[in-house]
Amino acid sequence: MSCSLQMEKEKKRIVNSLNEDGIAISHIDALLGNKEKVMFIEIRKLFDEMLSSDKIKERLRLLKNNTPICDKDKIFEITASQYLGRPINLSDNEIIKFSLNEHFLDVVEKYLESEVKVRNVLHWIHGEYPRRPSHSMRWHRDTESEKLVKVWTYFNDVSLENGAGYYVKNSAKGGKNDHIWQNVTNEQLNGTGYLDSAAVAKIPQEDIVHASGPAGTIVFVNSNGFHKGGYVREGYRAITHFLYVRPNACQIANGTITDFNYNPQMNYCDYESEEFQKLNERQKKCLLPGKQIRNGG
């Protein structure tokens, strides 16, 4: 079987798994071409640079010693933006361009049955942290929309000891486990995304997926379903995080989030830049603010 046919077969498998369970796990060797693998290498260079820097080494040391620098809510996350001292942009080691690669877009557009907007392009190192799990390390659902996709790509080997994610199958809107905790209704957030202890106790253990994998693993989830991750007991995890939503996602429709630059501390796209002009039209539409497309909930 040719490489292109293998990739198309893998895309179909991923979409089917998302439709059946809300999660699909793949790998760069199965899904991506040579161009995207070069991007992966470039992104890994930034992780290596961060991990070798005194600044990041000190943050990781303090985190491990339970005396972290408390300059943000999620003190256990060390981002490229913190390291660079500015938001990620199109010139930074292919990170944003990797989120716009044709294979990711093929999968998420097929699953969401829509053009998509890209949000929260993140480059994370999670370090060893001895405190109780907090924030996104607790069970929660994302509330930007009733149907959306997050993609995590691992740049080191990730196990349950160093922060592999957990996902509850069929817990997104309409799934058999959706009833366990309140969801988005009528394009409004109905309560908090974090499950309380009574709801957590109702999660069927047989429906929990542990998203472990070697470097190069790619995890697709409908993150309106219950998920948690990032609790590192030993070592660290290095991942990228991309969020894909329909242009009419409820938090876009109600103005909670606007364009790609809605949080300029994290991401920034200069629409007049040479880097932006080099993108193809499909990629530009993912980043540009624009008229909402009403083609589903």
C-alpha positions as CSV (number, residue, x, y, z in Angstrom):
1,M,0.0,0.0,0.0
2,S,1.3,3.4,-0.9
3,C,2.2,6.0,1.8
4,S,-0.7,8.3,0.7
5,L,-3.2,5.5,0.8
6,Q,-2.0,4.4,4.3
7,M,-2.4,8.0,5.6
8,E,-6.0,8.2,4.1
9,K,-6.8,4.9,5.8
10,E,-5.5,6.2,9.1
11,K,-7.5,9.4,8.8
12,K,-10.6,7.4,8.2
13,R,-9.8,5.2,11.3
14,I,-9.3,8.3,13.5
15,V,-12.6,9.9,12.4
16,N,-14.4,6.6,13.0
17,S,-12.9,6.3,16.5
18,L,-13.8,9.8,17.3
19,N,-17.4,9.1,16.2
20,E,-17.6,5.9,18.2
21,D,-15.7,6.8,21.4
22,G,-14.7,10.5,21.3
23,I,-11.0,9.6,21.3
24,A,-8.5,8.3,18.8
25,I,-4.7,7.7,19.2
26,S,-2.3,7.8,16.3
27,H,1.4,8.4,15.6
28,I,3.3,10.7,13.3
29,D,4.6,7.7,11.4
30,A,1.1,6.6,10.5
31,L,-0.6,9.9,9.9
32,L,1.9,12.5,8.7
33,G,4.2,13.0,5.7
34,N,7.8,14.1,5.5
35,K,7.0,17.8,5.6
36,E,5.1,17.5,8.9
37,K,7.8,15.3,10.4
38,V,10.3,18.1,9.7
39,M,8.0,20.4,11.5
40,F,7.9,17.9,14.4
41,I,11.7,18.0,14.6
42,E,11.8,21.8,14.6
43,I,9.3,22.0,17.4
44,R,11.3,19.4,19.4
45,K,14.3,21.7,19.0
46,L,12.5,24.4,21.0
47,F,11.6,21.9,23.7
48,D,15.3,20.9,23.9
49,E,16.3,24.5,24.1
50,M,13.9,25.2,26.9
51,L,14.9,22.1,28.8
52,S,18.6,23.0,28.6
53,S,18.0,26.6,29.7
54,D,18.8,27.7,33.3
55,K,15.5,29.6,33.5
56,I,13.4,26.5,32.8
57,K,15.6,24.1,34.8
58,E,15.1,26.4,37.8
59,R,11.3,26.4,37.3
60,L,11.3,22.6,37.1
61,R,13.5,22.3,40.2
62,L,11.2,24.6,42.2
63,L,8.1,22.8,41.0
64,K,9.6,19.4,42.0
65,N,10.6,20.8,45.5
66,N,7.0,22.1,46.0
67,T,8.2,25.7,46.1
68,P,7.0,26.8,42.6
69,I,7.0,30.2,41.1
70,C,3.4,31.3,41.5
71,D,3.1,33.7,38.6
72,K,0.1,32.0,36.9
73,D,-2.9,29.8,37.8
74,K,-1.5,26.6,36.3
75,I,1.9,26.7,37.9
76,F,2.7,23.2,36.8
77,E,2.6,24.2,33.1
78,I,5.7,25.8,31.6
79,T,4.9,27.3,28.2
80,A,7.0,28.4,25.2
81,S,5.4,31.9,25.8
82,Q,6.9,32.0,29.3
83,Y,10.3,31.0,27.9
84,L,10.2,33.4,25.0
85,G,8.7,36.3,27.0
86,R,6.0,36.8,24.4
87,P,3.2,35.0,22.6
88,I,3.8,32.2,20.1
89,N,3.7,33.5,16.5
90,L,4.1,32.1,13.0
91,S,7.9,32.4,13.0
92,D,8.3,30.2,16.1
93,N,9.7,26.7,15.2
94,E,6.6,25.7,13.0
95,I,4.3,25.4,16.0
96,I,1.3,27.2,14.6
97,K,2.0,25.9,11.1
98,F,2.0,22.3,12.6
99,S,-1.5,22.9,13.9
100,L,-2.5,23.9,10.3
101,N,-1.1,20.8,8.6
102,E,-3.4,19.3,6.0
103,H,-3.7,15.9,7.8
104,F,-4.9,17.4,11.1
105,L,-7.3,19.6,9.2
106,D,-8.6,16.7,7.1
107,V,-9.4,14.8,10.3
108,V,-11.0,17.5,12.3
109,E,-13.0,19.0,9.4
110,K,-14.4,15.5,8.6
111,Y,-15.3,14.8,12.2
112,L,-16.8,18.3,12.8
113,E,-18.5,18.4,9.4
114,S,-17.4,22.0,9.1
115,E,-14.6,24.4,8.4
116,V,-12.7,25.1,11.6
117,K,-11.1,27.8,13.6
118,V,-7.9,27.0,15.5
119,R,-7.5,28.2,19.1
120,N,-5.1,27.8,22.0
121,V,-1.9,26.7,20.1
122,L,0.3,25.7,23.1
123,H,3.7,24.3,23.6
124,W,3.9,22.8,27.1
125,I,6.4,21.2,29.5
126,H,4.7,19.7,32.5
127,G,7.1,19.0,35.4
128,E,7.1,16.8,38.4
129,Y,4.7,18.3,41.0
130,P,4.1,16.7,44.5
131,R,0.8,18.6,45.3
132,R,-2.7,17.2,44.8
133,P,-3.9,17.4,41.2
134,S,-5.6,20.7,40.4
135,H,-7.1,22.6,37.4
136,S,-6.9,20.5,34.2
137,M,-5.4,17.6,36.2
138,R,-9.0,17.1,37.5
139,W,-11.9,15.6,35.5
140,H,-13.5,18.2,33.4
141,R,-15.2,18.9,30.0
142,D,-14.4,21.8,27.7
143,T,-17.2,24.2,27.2
144,E,-16.3,26.2,24.0
145,S,-18.9,24.1,22.2
146,E,-20.8,20.8,22.4
147,K,-18.5,19.3,19.8
148,L,-14.9,20.2,19.3
149,V,-11.5,18.6,18.9
150,K,-8.3,18.8,20.9
151,V,-5.1,17.4,19.5
152,W,-2.1,16.6,21.7
153,T,1.2,15.6,20.2
154,Y,3.9,14.0,22.5
155,F,7.5,15.0,22.0
156,N,8.8,12.6,24.6
157,D,7.6,9.2,25.8
158,V,4.5,9.8,28.0
159,S,3.2,7.3,30.5
160,L,0.8,7.5,33.5
161,E,3.9,8.4,35.6
162,N,4.7,11.5,33.6
163,G,1.4,12.9,32.7
164,A,-0.5,10.9,30.1
165,G,-4.1,12.1,29.6
166,Y,-7.2,10.2,30.6
167,Y,-10.5,10.3,28.7
168,V,-13.9,8.8,29.3
169,K,-15.4,7.3,26.2
170,N,-18.8,8.5,25.1
171,S,-19.0,11.3,27.6
172,A,-19.3,14.2,25.2
173,K,-22.8,15.7,24.3
174,G,-25.2,12.9,23.4
175,G,-22.9,10.0,24.6
176,K,-24.0,7.4,27.1
177,N,-21.9,9.0,29.8
178,D,-22.9,12.6,29.1
179,H,-25.6,12.5,31.8
180,I,-23.0,12.2,34.5
181,W,-22.3,15.9,34.5
182,Q,-24.0,19.0,33.1
183,N,-23.1,20.2,29.6
184,V,-23.5,23.1,27.3
185,T,-27.1,23.8,26.5
186,N,-28.7,26.3,24.1
187,E,-25.3,27.7,23.3
188,Q,-24.7,28.7,26.9
189,L,-22.4,27.2,29.5
190,N,-24.5,25.3,32.0
191,G,-22.5,25.4,35.2
192,T,-18.8,24.6,35.5
193,G,-16.7,22.2,33.4
194,Y,-15.2,20.5,36.4
195,L,-16.9,17.4,37.7
196,D,-17.7,17.2,41.4
197,S,-16.8,14.1,43.5
198,A,-20.3,12.6,43.2
199,A,-20.1,12.7,39.4
200,V,-16.5,11.4,39.3
201,A,-17.7,8.4,41.4
202,K,-20.2,7.6,38.6
203,I,-17.6,7.3,35.8
204,P,-17.5,3.7,34.6
205,Q,-13.9,2.5,35.0
206,E,-14.1,0.4,31.9
207,D,-14.7,3.5,29.8
208,I,-11.6,5.3,30.9
209,V,-8.8,5.4,28.3
210,H,-5.2,6.1,29.4
211,A,-3.6,8.0,26.5
212,S,0.0,6.8,27.0
213,G,2.4,6.6,24.1
214,P,6.0,7.1,22.7
215,A,7.3,10.3,21.3
216,G,5.4,11.1,18.2
217,T,2.0,9.9,19.6
218,I,-0.9,12.1,18.5
219,V,-4.1,12.1,20.6
220,F,-7.4,13.4,19.1
221,V,-10.3,13.9,21.5
222,N,-13.7,15.5,21.5
223,S,-12.8,17.4,24.6
224,N,-16.4,18.2,25.5
225,G,-16.1,14.7,26.9
226,F,-14.6,14.1,30.3
227,H,-10.8,14.3,30.4
228,K,-7.8,15.1,32.6
229,G,-4.1,15.0,32.3
230,G,-0.7,16.5,33.0
231,Y,-0.2,15.1,36.5
232,V,3.5,14.3,36.5
233,R,4.8,12.0,39.3
234,E,8.3,11.6,37.8
235,G,10.2,13.3,35.0
236,Y,8.3,15.6,32.6
237,R,6.1,15.6,29.6
238,A,6.6,17.8,26.5
239,I,3.5,18.2,24.3
240,T,1.8,20.6,21.9
241,H,-1.9,21.3,22.3
242,F,-4.3,22.5,19.6
243,L,-8.0,23.3,19.8
244,Y,-10.3,23.2,16.8
245,V,-13.8,24.5,16.9
246,R,-16.5,25.2,14.4
247,P,-16.9,28.9,13.4
248,N,-20.3,28.9,15.1
249,A,-19.1,27.3,18.4
250,C,-21.2,28.6,21.3
251,Q,-18.4,30.6,22.9
252,I,-17.6,32.3,19.6
253,A,-21.3,33.0,19.0
254,N,-21.7,34.5,22.5
255,G,-18.5,36.5,22.3
256,T,-16.6,34.7,25.1
257,I,-13.8,34.0,22.6
258,T,-13.2,36.1,19.4
259,D,-10.4,35.7,17.0
260,F,-7.1,33.7,17.2
261,N,-5.5,36.6,19.1
262,Y,-8.2,36.6,21.8
263,N,-5.5,35.9,24.4
264,P,-2.4,37.7,23.1
265,Q,-0.2,36.4,26.0
266,M,-0.4,32.9,24.4
267,N,-0.8,33.3,20.6
268,Y,-0.5,36.1,18.2
269,C,-1.0,36.2,14.4
270,D,0.1,39.2,12.4
271,Y,-2.3,39.1,9.5
272,E,-0.1,41.5,7.6
273,S,3.1,39.5,8.0
274,E,5.0,37.7,5.3
275,E,4.5,34.4,7.2
276,F,0.8,34.7,7.1
277,Q,0.7,35.6,3.4
278,K,2.6,32.4,2.7
279,L,-0.1,30.2,4.1
280,N,-2.7,28.6,1.8
281,E,-6.3,29.8,1.8
282,R,-7.5,26.9,4.0
283,Q,-4.9,27.7,6.6
284,K,-5.6,31.4,6.6
285,K,-9.3,30.8,7.2
286,C,-8.5,28.8,10.3
287,L,-6.7,31.8,11.8
288,L,-8.7,34.7,10.5
289,P,-11.7,36.2,12.3
290,G,-14.7,36.1,10.0
291,K,-18.4,35.6,9.4
292,Q,-19.9,32.7,11.4
293,I,-20.9,29.7,9.3
294,R,-24.1,28.2,10.5
295,N,-23.8,24.6,9.6
296,G,-24.5,22.6,12.8
297,G,-24.7,23.0,16.5
